[in-house]
Amino acid sequence: MICDSASLADGGKGVRFEIPTDSGLQPAFVVRHGGTVYGYLNRCAHIGIELDWQAGEFFDDSGLYLICATHGATYLPDSGTCIAGPCRGAQLAQVEVCEMEGGVYLK
């Protein structure tokens, strides 16, 4: 389990975790937007740095968009598509997650 469902509020703080891959552990995160949980690798599409400015802080002030703390690239939380900034049109790498029985899990 990544976290309890109750840990994720719409537009609120996300939860960081790591995914094992062939090349080692990769940082990832989950957030809730529009009632749905979304997961992505914690890597900006522009230069590959982590997005959050403080652990779990992925949304902008409005709680509507994911934002890279380093250079302001702005992403849609439901698709990971960059809509503003230096990597416009690029996408965050999606992580398959599911929500069931009060928890959020890796698929």
Stockholm file with secondary structure:
# STOCKHOLM 1.0

chainA/1-107         MICDSASLADGGKGVRFEIPTDSGLQPAFVVRHGGTVYGYLNRCAHIGIELDWQAGEFFDDSGLYLICATHGATYLPDSGTCIAGPCRGAQLAQVEVCEMEGGVYLK
#=GR chainA/1-107 SS CCEEGGGCCBTSCCEEEEEEETTEEEEEEEEEETTEEEEEESCCTTTCCCCCSSTTCCBCTTSSSEECTTTCCEECTTTCBEEESTTTTCBCCEECEEEETTEEEEC
#=GC SS_cons         CCEEGGGCCBTSCCEEEEEEETTEEEEEEEEEETTEEEEEESCCTTTCCCCCSSTTCCBCTTSSSEECTTTCCEECTTTCBEEESTTTTCBCCEECEEEETTEEEEC
//
